[in-house]
């Protein structure tokens, strides 16, 4: 016998065991795949929808009226297969066209169609002779979907099954009644109002807005964008605050309503609480919204819609925002760095110049950062204030500009160069600035 025989026997046994293990794993995997396929096939056989949500081109959704004595009506919704252009890029993928054409909540429609992808647990009966027993004589909802070939499928929602959280659903006009899990019918339980878009504006992308205006009795406020910078065009022409304009537009553009009421706008209204908002994204696309306060409610009318949407009453604070709260509050633009400064006070002038981009004394840096390039408290209408308390001349690149300051009690006002209004410093700025001026001229 060869000496290698015991060694050969030593490695053959582990190899055999390994092959057995691999064969066992392969068998288990095959059985699992077969069971998965069988389960999938059974689930597909019990699928409620005979075509997918993506194949739906039109749908009709009925729910009973919420008020006693009234009949429920049917919403007809069609798919919008529009190419993306500047005019319709913000249009919904779905459109309610009956009983009126109104803006539509895409997410709610997609949720409604989720029932097509659900599989029922079991079939109760093939031919429901007693429809009332399943709550199908007066169903809680009826959804009818149509594909491109005009094939229709009706799904009716009935009652809960006894001693169960499952619900009766009938597939087809005269089709079988099946049981489905309660969570499967969430979309069918939506109110018809939930399918309407409750956003005040369809476009909610702030960077795409080119102009925005607000009209109210005796005032027209208009903002325009130029090279990504906001400017106030009316009631005065001035540089606008990027931060404040963005916050204001966000509050208005992202606003949503809570419900709808059957009221028409009062076109002859001249009351103070009446606003007309207009947003332009381009020459071709604009949105206009009329807002009025009626019966202690803030109501919005969107163009082309038959009724009013109820808004949160707190939105009126933003609707009444004074134009001067939107202007830029920095006396000097921060983009162009100061390199020289001179202050004239009580007939004396002191000046300093940056060297290696640094001021010679911290006091000059403080004036630049805390007064000249920091937001003031608010803007005020320009008026004659007499002889300035002091003036600061600044040099930016090749420009030289002088800014007069006035002291009125504890308040300090200034006139930023080449702008039509004046600014008032915050209380902290005014107090710190006066201390700085005293120290600066005391040294001189």
URHU-V420256 format. One record per residue. N is the residue number from 1. RES is the residue in one small letter. PSI is psi in radians with two decimals (* if undefined). D_FIRST is the distance of its C-alpha to the first C-alpha in whole Angstrom. Layout:
# URHU-V420256
n = [N	N]
res = [RES	RES]
psi = [PSI	PSI]
d_first = [D_FIRST	D_FIRST]
This chain:
# URHU-V420256
n = [1	2	3	4	5	6	7	8	9	10	11	12	13	14	15	16	17	18	19	20	21	22	23	24	25	26	27	28	29	30	31	32	33	34	35	36	37	38	39	40	41	42	43	44	45	46	47	48	49	50	51	52	53	54	55	56	57	58	59	60	61	62	63	64	65	66	67	68	69	70	71	72	73	74	75	76	77	78	79	80	81	82	83	84	85	86	87	88	89	90	91	92	93	94	95	96	97	98	99	100	101	102	103	104	105	106	107	108	109	110	111	112	113	114	115	116	117	118	119	120	121	122	123	124	125	126	127	128	129	130	131	132	133	134	135	136	137	138	139	140	141	142	143	144	145	146	147	148	149	150	151	152	153	154	155	156	157	158	159	160	161	162	163	164	165	166	167	168	169	170	171	172	173	174	175	176	177	178	179	180	181	182	183	184	185	186	187	188	189	190	191	192	193	194	195	196	197	198	199	200	201	202	203	204	205	206	207	208	209	210	211	212	213	214	215	216	217	218	219	220	221	222	223	224	225	226	227	228	229	230	231	232	233	234	235	236	237	238	239	240	241	242	243	244	245	246	247	248	249	250	251	252	253	254	255	256	257	258	259	260	261	262	263	264	265	266	267	268	269	270	271	272	273	274	275	276	277	278	279	280	281	282	283	284	285	286	287	288	289	290	291	292	293	294	295	296	297	298	299	300	301	302	303	304	305	306	307	308	309	310	311	312	313	314	315	316	317	318	319	320	321	322	323	324	325	326	327	328	329	330	331	332	333	334	335	336	337	338	339	340	341	342	343	344	345	346	347	348	349	350	351	352	353	354	355	356	357	358	359	360	361	362	363	364	365	366	367	368	369	370	371	372	373	374	375	376	377	378	379	380	381	382	383	384	385	386	387	388	389	390	391	392	393	394	395	396	397	398	399	400	401	402	403	404	405	406	407	408	409	410	411	412	413	414	415	416	417	418	419	420	421	422	423	424	425	426	427	428	429	430	431	432	433	434	435	436	437	438	439	440	441	442	443	444]
res = [x	x	x	x	x	x	x	x	x	x	x	x	x	x	x	x	x	x	x	x	x	x	x	x	x	x	x	x	x	x	x	x	x	x	x	x	x	x	x	x	x	x	x	x	x	x	x	x	x	x	x	x	x	x	x	x	x	x	x	x	x	x	x	x	x	x	x	x	x	x	x	x	x	x	x	x	x	x	x	x	x	x	x	x	x	x	x	x	x	x	x	x	x	x	x	x	x	x	x	x	x	x	x	x	x	x	x	x	x	x	x	x	x	x	x	x	x	x	x	x	x	x	x	x	x	x	x	x	x	x	x	x	x	x	x	x	x	x	x	x	x	x	x	x	x	x	x	x	x	x	x	x	x	x	x	x	x	x	x	x	x	x	x	x	x	x	x	x	x	x	x	x	x	x	x	x	x	x	x	x	x	x	x	x	x	x	x	x	x	x	x	x	x	x	x	x	x	x	x	x	x	x	x	x	x	x	x	x	x	x	x	x	x	x	x	x	x	x	x	x	x	x	x	x	x	x	x	x	x	x	x	x	x	x	x	x	x	x	x	x	x	x	x	x	x	x	x	x	x	x	x	x	x	x	x	x	x	x	x	x	x	x	x	x	x	x	x	x	x	x	x	x	x	x	x	x	x	x	x	x	x	x	x	x	x	x	x	x	x	x	x	x	x	x	x	x	x	x	x	x	x	x	x	x	x	x	x	x	x	x	x	x	x	x	x	x	x	x	x	x	x	x	x	x	x	x	x	x	x	x	x	x	x	x	x	x	x	x	x	x	x	x	x	x	x	x	x	x	x	x	x	x	x	x	x	x	x	x	x	x	x	x	x	x	x	x	x	x	x	x	x	x	x	x	x	x	x	x	x	x	x	x	x	x	x	x	x	x	x	x	x	x	x	x	x	x	x	x	x	x	x	x	x	x	x	x	x	x	x	x	x	x	x	x	x	x	x	x	x	x	x	x	x	x	x	x	x	x	x	x	x	x	x	x	x	x	x	x	x	x	x	x	x	x]
psi = [2.45	2.60	-0.37	-0.19	-0.85	-0.64	-0.70	-0.72	-0.53	-0.60	-0.25	-0.70	-0.85	-0.63	-0.74	-0.78	-0.69	-0.73	-0.69	-0.74	-0.77	-0.73	-0.69	-0.77	-0.77	-0.69	-0.78	-0.74	-0.75	-0.73	-0.70	-0.76	-0.69	-0.71	-0.70	-0.76	-0.74	-0.77	-0.74	-0.72	-0.70	-0.72	-0.71	-0.64	-0.44	0.23	2.33	-0.72	2.35	-0.10	2.78	2.84	-0.59	-0.34	-0.14	2.22	-0.42	2.61	2.69	2.31	2.15	2.39	2.62	2.71	2.56	-0.37	2.42	2.50	-0.09	2.58	2.54	2.60	2.99	2.32	2.30	2.18	2.32	2.72	2.39	1.80	1.20	2.45	2.63	1.96	2.89	-0.45	-0.71	0.23	-0.34	0.12	2.66	2.73	-0.35	2.65	2.09	2.16	-0.26	2.55	-0.34	2.76	1.98	2.79	2.56	2.51	1.81	-0.74	-0.68	-0.65	-0.76	-0.65	-0.62	-0.64	-0.12	-0.41	-0.46	-0.41	0.01	2.64	2.40	2.74	-0.78	2.75	2.28	-0.81	2.57	-0.64	1.73	1.74	-0.62	1.49	-0.56	-0.50	-0.44	0.08	0.38	-0.12	-0.65	1.38	2.75	-0.36	2.60	2.17	2.21	2.17	2.59	2.44	-3.03	-0.55	0.19	0.33	2.38	2.59	2.16	2.35	2.14	2.38	2.18	-2.64	3.06	2.52	2.57	2.41	0.64	2.68	0.02	2.74	2.60	2.31	2.34	2.26	1.96	2.87	-0.79	0.45	-3.01	2.74	2.29	2.89	2.33	2.67	2.61	-0.64	-0.33	-0.35	0.30	-0.74	-0.68	-0.37	-0.04	2.57	2.76	-0.53	-0.52	-0.37	-0.07	2.53	2.11	0.19	2.42	-0.75	2.46	-0.67	2.17	0.36	1.74	-0.70	-0.36	-0.14	2.27	-0.67	2.67	2.33	2.70	2.13	2.38	2.93	2.17	0.30	2.48	1.98	2.28	2.30	2.45	2.68	2.38	2.04	0.82	0.18	2.29	2.46	2.53	2.16	-0.63	2.53	-0.11	2.79	2.05	2.83	2.37	2.74	2.10	-0.77	-0.83	-0.68	-0.76	-0.74	-0.71	-0.84	-0.65	-0.73	-0.66	-0.84	-0.59	0.09	2.58	2.65	3.05	-0.59	-3.11	2.58	2.59	1.40	2.57	2.62	2.55	1.67	-0.36	0.09	2.33	0.28	2.82	-0.66	1.20	2.12	2.54	2.02	2.42	2.33	2.30	2.25	-0.44	-3.12	-0.56	-0.40	2.16	2.74	2.42	2.39	2.28	2.30	2.34	2.68	2.10	2.26	0.78	0.35	2.53	2.00	2.49	2.36	2.06	2.50	2.29	0.01	2.60	-0.21	-3.08	2.59	2.38	2.20	2.84	2.24	-0.40	-0.27	-0.35	-0.45	-0.69	-0.62	-0.50	0.20	2.16	2.51	-0.63	-0.25	-0.11	-0.11	2.80	2.30	0.12	2.21	-0.63	2.33	2.41	-0.28	-0.77	2.03	2.48	2.47	-0.12	2.57	2.46	2.36	2.21	2.16	2.15	0.79	-0.05	2.59	2.28	2.59	2.84	2.73	2.49	2.47	2.22	0.65	0.41	2.47	2.68	-0.51	2.58	-0.49	-0.63	-0.67	-0.68	-0.72	-0.73	-0.86	-0.57	-0.33	-0.96	-0.58	0.32	2.60	2.34	-3.06	-0.98	2.96	2.62	2.75	2.39	2.43	2.82	2.17	0.14	-2.76	2.29	2.61	-0.72	2.98	2.56	2.18	2.25	2.56	2.11	2.02	-2.03	0.08	2.50	2.16	2.52	2.33	1.99	2.51	2.45	2.45	2.09	1.71	-2.16	-0.10	2.64	2.22	2.71	2.75	1.75	2.49	2.43	0.55	2.63	0.06	-3.11	2.84	2.59	2.26	2.73	2.87	-0.73	-0.78	-0.81	-0.78	-0.82	-0.65	-0.73	-0.71	-0.67	-0.78	-0.72	-0.81	-0.71	-0.80	-0.37	-0.64	-0.59	*]
d_first = [0	4	7	9	7	10	12	12	13	15	18	17	19	22	22	23	25	27	28	29	31	32	33	35	37	38	39	41	43	43	45	47	48	49	51	53	54	55	57	58	59	61	63	64	65	67	69	72	73	73	73	72	75	74	76	79	82	85	85	87	87	90	90	93	96	96	100	101	103	101	99	96	96	93	91	90	88	87	84	85	83	85	84	84	87	90	92	89	86	87	88	86	83	85	89	91	93	95	97	98	96	95	92	89	86	83	80	82	82	78	78	80	77	74	75	74	70	70	68	70	68	69	72	75	77	77	81	83	86	87	87	89	86	84	86	86	90	91	88	87	86	86	84	84	82	82	80	81	81	83	81	82	80	82	81	83	82	83	83	81	79	80	78	76	76	75	78	79	79	80	78	81	84	83	80	77	78	75	74	73	72	75	74	74	77	78	80	82	83	85	89	90	91	88	87	90	90	91	91	94	93	91	90	88	87	89	89	90	93	96	99	100	103	105	108	111	114	116	113	110	107	105	102	100	97	98	95	93	96	98	102	104	107	109	111	111	109	107	103	101	98	95	94	97	97	93	93	96	95	92	94	96	93	90	93	92	94	94	95	98	102	104	107	108	109	112	113	116	115	117	115	114	110	110	107	106	102	101	98	97	94	96	99	97	96	98	98	101	101	104	104	107	108	109	110	108	105	103	103	101	102	100	101	101	100	102	102	102	99	99	98	98	101	100	99	103	103	101	103	106	104	107	107	107	104	102	103	102	103	102	105	103	100	97	95	97	97	101	101	105	107	111	113	116	118	122	122	120	116	113	110	107	104	101	99	95	95	96	100	102	102	100	103	103	100	101	103	101	98	100	103	103	100	99	100	104	105	106	108	112	115	116	120	122	122	124	123	120	119	116	115	111	111	107	106	103	102	105	107	109	110	112	112	115	114	117	117	118	118	115	113	113	113	112	112	109	110	111	110	113	112	112	109	110	107	105	107	104	105	109	109	106	108	111	110	108	111	113	111	111	115	115	113	115]
